[in-house]
């Protein structure tokens, strides 16, 4: 019975990922910050945005708000703005089960993204840490390499 539940969650994730990719062209402009600011122009052209749009958007949504109860938001959370090493590990290794983000419980699967190279991970995590109202420091390729090679 437990295997059926895991297969169901995996199927649901895959279907939501496919749906997000089909809507990608419509949602790309929604991930940009409000027009008229240097920051919004910089983030619209950030190399991490392309990775975000193809890998993260289906679960975390174009505006970083996530899906209540399933996929947590990326907006003003300690998971994003806090410990970079934890964020890199989470991205590389994925996770499953319950977590609490900003007082709300989420219970789903985040698949590992170790197939992304170090630059792609550094770019997407920097994009997330500096978008959606976040203003955290960048993630470097060297930091990703250090965590990957642990």
N, C-alpha and C positions, 0 to 999 in steps of 0.2 A: 504494500500500500504506500509506503514511504517513497519508493521509486516512482510510482505513478504521480505523486505530488511534485516531486522534483522535475519529472518530465513535463508536467503541466506548466510549472513555472518557467522552465526553459522554453517551451513552445510559446508561451505568452510573451516572453522577452523577445524572442526572434520575430514574432509577428509585429510587436510594437516597433522594433528596430526597422523592419521593412517599411512600415507605414510612415515612419519618420523620414526615411530616405526618399520616398515618393513625394513628400511634401517639402523636401529640402529647398527647392528653388523658391517656393512661396514664402518660406519661413526665414530665409537668409537675411532679408532686410529687417526682420523683427529682432534679430540678435544685436543689432547696432544700438548704441546709446543714443539719446536724443540728438538730433542734428544741430549743427551750429557750434559745437565745441571741438577743440583740438583733440581732446581725449576720444570723442566718438569717432572722429576720422582716423585716428591712430589705431583704435581697436577694430574698426571695420576692415582695416588692411593688415591686421596682425596675423602672422603665419599660424598662430594657434587657433584662429577662428575657423580656418578650413578643416582642421582636425576636429574641432568641436562640432562643426556642422555635420561631419560624416560619422563621428563615433559617439558623441555624447548627447546630441540634440534630441534623439528619439526618447530618451528617458528623462533628461533634465530640462527639456523644453527650450524653446528659442530664447526665452527671457530668464532662464536659470531657475525658474520657480519649482521645477520637479513635478511629481504627481503625488497628491496627498495619500499617505499610507503606504505608498510603494517606493517611489524614488525621491530622495530628499532634495530640497532646494540647495542651490549653490550661492545663495544670496546671504551675505553677512552671517556666515556660520564659522564656528571654530574649526570645523573639519576642513574648510577651504582656507581660511585666513590664519589658522594656527600653525601647528607643527608641520613643516614642509616634508620632513622625512616620512611621517605617517601618511600624508597625502600621496606621496610618490609610491610608497608601499601599497596603498590601497589601489592606485591606478595600475601598477604592475601586476599585483596578485589577485585583485578583485576581492569580493567578500559576499557572505550571505548571512541571513538571519536578521534579528532585530537590532536596530541602532536608534539612538535618540538624537535628534537634531533640533535645536532651538525649542526644546520641550515637547516635540511631537515624535511619536514612535513610527519607524518605517521598517518594513519587513519584506525584503525582496532579495534578488541576486544582482550583484554587479560583477560581470565577467571580468577576468583578467585581460589587460591590454598590453601584455608583454610583447605582443607582435609589433607594437609601435617602436620605432627607434628612439634613442635617447633625446634627440633634438625634437622629435614630434611630441614626446611627453613633456619636455621642458616648455615647449611652445604652448601646448594646450593648457598646462597647469598655470603658466604665467597669464595666459589669456583669461582664464577663469578667475584667478586671484586679482586681476585688474579690471574686470568687467562686472556687470550686474550690481553696481554700487560698491564693489569691493575695491580696496586700495592697498593690497598687500604687496610685498616684495616679489620680484621675479624668481622663477625656479631656473637654475642653470643646468646645462648639460652635465657638468661635473657633479652636481648634486644627484642627478638621476643615475649617472654611472656608479657613484658610490653606493647607492641603495641597491641597484641591480646586482652589483658584484659582491654583496654581503654574503 
